[in-house]
Amino acid sequence: MYFILVRTVRIVIFPSRVRFGRRGSSLFFVMIEFQTDGVDMPGIDQKDVEQWLNRVADDYGYSVGEICYRFTDDDGILECNRQFLNHDYYTDIITFDYTEDDVINGDILISLDTVRSNAEELGEEYDRELHRVIVHGVLHLCGLHDKEPGEREEMEAAEDKALGMIGR
């Protein structure tokens, strides 16, 4: 199902799952999209995850705009890391931040291979580690960092807090 938004001379067609949000006089899209590249879609409840991420963003004073999660494998994330960041190593997540004011927007690439190996190494359930990495991207969009001294601990505390919000 689709709906049509008419703006002066332009007609734009959106899938019916796209919602609109409003901050002050600004109208923005609200959409979290999940895609795959060379891997199967992980077994997450996309609607529940979307609602959860909206609550997390709200907790930091942000609204969710457009976020695209792309799940890939180690080769896919390494290629992206080399091409866009000039880094020659594997990682679990890369976040491209397009946030404007208090509306978070971004593209988030997640290696399911690295998520799985991290879960095994840490003795965590795969699903919990996957949700930790998913929210890690949103926390970056909300302005949290993890590169400088003390930031990693702050990020991990924020991840733990957010994981406690699942299903509320």
Steps between C-alpha positions, in 0.01 A plus 500: 500500500625850417384851573567819310620833636434793267726805537429790269602353163684190622333167575695260718393139560606333826449146629216494753739403784666842483381729779544871538615687807485866587739713707383857516412598145720231342352185350731198465484135401510238771632175361739233613585267217677163521691364200747221434806470281624145448348363823160382618285747693559441871203375701405827666150636548542810287192676636609445862855612419367814330285587803793431733738720302243780500484479882881504527531804274224677694688428823787711358272778377494391135238383255566228244493615140638266234734221605609219272654191656690282255610160625802354323793264555863568590603545137225759445587706806875482424435630149292789639760573769773521234297697248344765724718518811843388370514239778635156418337291771180318590247655735150417620340831402552810289265795553458781247337791682266737312328636811343844469420693816307260723396251230738207461566368151766260384619190324622222727696203368529193726714190442304201624822293486673730747190524719496118520873470577477778761205325665696175519812675632301689766280203594187698404186381327517586128166685509609716795828589328313581178262732686798662677660576164171622351450750784870594491435659160206705630704611800767630261226692315392642838850641549674233709856401407736219594848591374642728772586402859187453709266505200498122458378452858231765446391327179488158666289640786264657246476170310418313823235757589348475151502119509298528820236696306423221250136402511382786719 
